[in-house]
Amino acid sequence: MMPYRQLLASLMLTLFAPAMADEKISLLYNERIPYFETQLDGDVEGLIGTPAKWAFINAGIPFEWKKSSSSVQLQTIRGNQKQACLVGWHKNAAREKVGKFTHALYLDKRTVALGLATNLKFGTEKSAAELLSNRRAVLMVKEGYSYGHVIDEQIARKNPRMVTAVGENTNMLSMLFYERADYFFVGEEEATELIRRSDYKEKNFKIVYFSDALQEDPRHLWCTGQVSDSVIEKLNAEIDKTRARR
C-alpha cells in the first residue's frame, strides 16, 4: 500500500500539473529599438523580440509579454517565484548559476562607442582597450548589464573613470547630451536607431568604430528555475531550426 505522504504528493501532482503546464510564461523585456518594439496590439517585434516570440509559438508554449525595467527583471530571475524568461540577455558564468539559458537568439553587429560630436576627450582610439585606458574620458555603464565577456573583462582590467546609469539607453543618451559622462558602449544597430528616434539631431553625436571589430556575446532567453527543462529543450529545438534556415 502506498504511504500516506507519497499518496498525497502524487495527488497534488495530478491536480496541479495540468495547471502549471498551461500557465503562461512571462517574457520580460524593455523597449529597446531595434531589439524590442511594442506594437499597437501589445505584441512585440524586433531583432530579438521576433525570434523569441516565434520560438514559443512554434513550440506551442503559452506566453505573455511583460514590459519591465532591467532591475525588475533581475529581481524576477533571482526571486525564482514564477515561470518567466528574460529576453535577450548575455550568458556568463555567474548568471548560469541563477536560472536557465536557452540557445542563442541573436548575435549583435559590432560594438561601438557613442558620445557627443563636440566631445574632444576621445574619438581617435583604435580599440576599446585604448579608449578604456583614456583617463580623460568617463565611461557610462548600465547597472547590472553585461557588455559581453571581452568588454566586461577589459573594463575590469583597465578600471576606467566610470558612472553607473539605472535607466535605459534612451536615458543614457540624454545623460550624454547633458554631459554627465563622455561615452557608452552599444551595438552598432542600436546606436543608429537610438539617435534616429530620439529628440536630438544626428549631428549632435558621434559613433566611434574600433579596428578590432568587437561583438557583444550572443543574446539568449534567461529563464527562472520554475521553467521546466522540457520547455527549455523545446525552445532550443525551435531556435536551432530558425538558425538553420538563415
Beta strands, then each sheet from edge to edge (+ up, - down):
strand 1: 25-29
strand 2: 37-38
strand 3: 44-45
strand 4: 63-67
strand 5: 84-90
strand 6: 100-101
strand 7: 111-116
strand 8: 139-142
strand 9: 162-165
strand 10: 183-187
strand 11: 205-208
strand 12: 219-223
sheet 1: 4+ 1+ 5+ 12- 6+
sheet 2: 2+ 3-
sheet 3: 10+ 7- 11+
sheet 4: 8+ 9+
end
